[in-house]
Amino acid sequence: MAKFKAILIEKADAGQKVGLVDFDEAQLMEGDVTVRVEWSTVNYKDGLAVSGKAPVVRRFPMIPGIDFVGMVENSTHPEWKPGDRVILNGWGVGENHLGAYGEKARVSGDWLVPVPPGMTGREAMAIGTAGYTAMLAVMALERHGMTPDRGPVLVTGAAGGVGSVAIALLSKLGFKVLASTGRVQEEPYLRGLGASEIIDRKELSAPGKPLAKERWAAAIDSVGASTLANVLAGTRYGGAVAACGLAGGMDLPTTVAPFILRAVSLLGIDSVMCPLAVRREAWKRLSTDLERGKLQTMTNEIQLPGVLVAAPAILDGRIRGRIVVKIQ
């Protein structure tokens, strides 16, 4: 068995230690597909795992990284053969199963989806879990009956990964998009993605009233806490809010007022254990509904060691858009 480069998290007296190591392929976990990892990305959850800011990692030692795209090297799974190009998002990889920040990964073939025709591996990871989550949120709003004629859609955490892709998707689909951000200096970037109005995060982050002026028909929220409470309070009658993140906290200091007085629906979005059929549909939609030029605009590239610098930066809100990690 060969050794390969990987970022490894190990338990230490002070919590954990993280570094770039030579990892023995023989130590990979069980799985029926071995993948030569080509690209990964840095999501908010990856930042939490690498920095140790939250108990994301459930076993040690751990190769973090919840996303990868690569080429199948070996497979006993009936759906995959050597040479197939595949995407993985979630399923506990990088948390309780050795993950993406290494040159090889061994996983269950049931966790994989094919790279859509015409999409490069770099583009797939520029989308990553953040972009795939944004697509799941858009699909949930559509299932709820949200169409552009219903009114504007608010996107919180707009300059982050989920927010950036959500804005690009919604604007391509014809929605008027309102972008909430704490980085108002990013207004040109957000308008370039398709936002028509910028809202300072301060308007939504402070404790608010049970109900506020009806300003948007729907929303995609990756922040949580008081921001989500205020988003719900400002949603129009019969509207819906897709909640998919907790960058601002896990609490939700709201009341039942938006639900029982305005018939607002709160839609939960989970990308980790999302059923395979929905995943495939989301990636199919991403291949057609996300403009590649906008994806390129929001993307920066780093090498594997750069993850150690990017992890704390994404938690501090210093990362705009998406990061792709070139593994090999």
N, C-alpha and C positions, 0 to 999 in steps of 0.2 A: 504494500500500500504506500502511496506517495504522501508527501506533506504539502500543504498549501497555505497561503497567507490568509489570515483571518483576524478580525478584532475579537478579543475574548474578554468576557467579564468574569472575574473570579471573586469569591467571597473573601473579605478581609476583616480584620478586627475593627476597622473604622467604618465598615460598611461594604465597600466593594472596590476592586482595582480593575482598571481597564487598560488594555494595550494591544498592539499589533504583534501577533505571534505566528510561528509555524505550527500548524495544527495537523495532527495525524489523521488521515482519511479513515483509518480503522476505528477512530473514536466517534465517527458520525453515528447518529441515531438510526433506528429502524425506519425503513421505508421501501417502497417498491419501485421508486424512480430516483436515480442519481442525476443531478443537473450540474452542468458546468455553468456557473453563474457569471453573467456578463455585465449586468447593470443592476444597481439598486437605487435607493433614494433615501431621503431623510424626512420622516414625518414627525409630528409632535410626539407621538408615542415613542418613537426611536430616541428622541431627545431625552425623554423621561428615563428610558431604560439605560442609556449610556451614561447619563449623568448621575443616576441613582436617586433622582429627586422624588420618585414615587416607586412603590413596589411592583413594577411592571414585570421584572424577571422573577420567574417562579422556581427556577432550578439553577444550580451552579455546578461547573462552569457553563457559561452560555455564550454562544455566538449570537449577538443581537441582529436586528434588521428584520422587519415584518414584510418586506416586499422584495421580490427579485424577478428578473427575466433572464432566461438563459436557454441553453441547448441540452436536450436529453442525451446523456452519455450511455446509461444503462437503464433498462426497464423490464419488469416482469408484469407490469400493469397492462391490461388488454387494450387500453386506449392510446398508449404512448409508445413510441419506438425511438431508437437512437436517431438524432438529427432533428427531431421535432423541436420547435421553438415554443416555449411555454412561459406563462405568467403565474406568479403566486402572490396572493394578498391575504394576510391574516392567518386564520386557523390556529392561532397560538404560536406560530413560528416566530422566533426571536423572544418569546416569553417562556414557554415550557418545552419547545422543540428547537434544536439548533437552527439558527436563522441565516439571513441573507448576506451578512457582512463577511463573507468568506468566498474563496474561489470555487468551492463546491458545496452542494447541499443534497441531502438525501431526505425525501419526503414521501408522503402518500400521493399516489397519482390522482386520487379523488379530490385533492386540493388544487389541482392545476386547471388552467384554461389556456386555450391556444392564443398566441399573439395574432390579433386580427390581420387579415390580408392588407398589405400596403402600409402597415405600421412598423416602424423600426423598434428595436429593443430600447434604444435611448428614449424614443417618444413614449413608449409604454411606461417607463419609469419616471419620465417627466410628469406623467399623469399619476402613477402610483396609487397608493391607498387614498391619499388626499383627494385626487381627482376622481377616482372611482367612487368614493363616498359622496362627492358632490353630485355625480351622476345619479346615484341611488336616491339622493334627496330630490333632485329634479323629477325623477320618475315617480316618487311618492306624491309630490305636489300634482303631477299630471293625473295620477290615479284618483286624486281627490277632486278632480275637475278644474284645476287651475289652468287657465288659458290667458293669453296676453290681454284680451278684452276685459278681464276681471279687474285689472289694475296692476300697479307696480309690485315688484318683489324686492324685499329687503335682503341684503346679504351682510351678515356681521363677520368680524374678523376678515375683512375684505382683502387685505393685502397678503394674507397667509395663503397656504396651499389650497385648502378647501375653498376659501373665498375667491381666490383668483380664478380657479377653474369654474366655479359656480357662476361667476359674472360672465365669463366667456360663453358658457353653455346657454345661459338664460337669454343673453343678448342675441345670440345666433338664432334662438327659437322665437324671437320677436317680442320678448318681455322688456318693459321698462325696468331698469335695475337701479335700486338705491344702494349705495355702498357705505357701510359703517366701518370706520377705522380710527385707530388712535394715532395713525401716522398720516396726518392730513397733507404732509409734503409729498405723499404718493398719489395725489390727485391726478397728475398727468398719466401715470401708469394705469390707474384704475379706469380712467375715461378711455384710455387706449384699449382696454379689455372689453369695454362696452357699457360701463356705468354712466348714467345720465345725471346723477346727483350724488354728492358726497355728504355724509352725516358724521360729525365728530363723535367719536366713541363716548365722550363725556355726557352727551345727551341721553345715552342709554345705560350707562354703567352705574349711575347713582340710584339709590332706592327711589321708587316711583309710586304712582297711585295705582289702585286696582284696575282702573280703566283710564285710558288716555284718548286723545284725538285719534280717530281712525285714519291712518296714514298709508298703509300698505295692505294689499290683498293677501299676500303670503310672504313667507320669509324662510331663509335657510340660515340657521344659527349654529356656529361652532364654538361659542363662548360660554353659554350657560349662565348660572348665577343671576345677578340682578339684571344683566343684559337680556337674558331670555325672558325674564319676568316683564320687562318693559316692552320687549318685542311683542309678546302676547297681548299686553294692554293696548298696544297701538294697532292691532290687526283689525281689519274691517269685518263686518258681520259675515259669517259663513266662511271666513278665511281659514288658512292652515299654516302652521309653522313646523318645518322639519328640523328636528334637533339632532345634531350629530357630533357635538364636541363639548369640551369642558375647559377650554383655555382660561376662562375666568373663574372657574370653580365648579364643584359638584352640586352645590345647593341650588334651590329654586324657590326664592321668597316671593311667591305669587299667591293669588286667591282664586277661587272658583269663578270669579266674575266674568273673565273673558269666555269661559266655557258655557256658562248658563245664561248669560245676558247677550252674548254676541255669537254664540254657536261656533266659536273658534275651535279648531282641532289641533292637537299637538301630536305630531307624527314622529315616532322614534326611528332613527336610522342606525343600523348596526352593519358594519362592513366585515367584521371578523368571522362570524359564523353564517353569513348570508348564504342562502341556498344556491347551489351551482347554476340552476336555470336562470336565476335573477342575475347572477354574476355575468354569465355569458351575454345576456341581453344588455347589461350595462356596458360591457366592453364593446359590443357591437355598436351601440349608440355612440360611445366615445369616438369610435373610428369614423363616424359620419358627422356628428353634431359639434365636434370641437375643432375649431379652425387651427390648423397646424402653425400658421404664422403667429397667432396669439400664444400658443403653447411655447413656441420658441422664445417669444418675448419675456415670458415669465420664468424661464429656466436658466439656471447656472449649473456648471459641471465641476465636480471635484474628484480627486482620487480617493482610494480607500482610507489612507491615514487622515484625510481631511474631515472624516466623520467625527473624529475626536474634538475638533474645533467647532464643527457645525452643530453638534448636539446641544451645548449650552446656549449657543446663539439663537437657535430656534425657540428655546424656552423663554429667552429674554425678548422675543419679538423683534429680533434683528435680522431675520431672514424674510426676504420678499419673494413671494411666489414659490417656485419649486426648485429643488436641488436634485440633480442626478449624480450618482456615484458610479464612476467607471471602475469595475472590479478587475477586469482583465481584457 
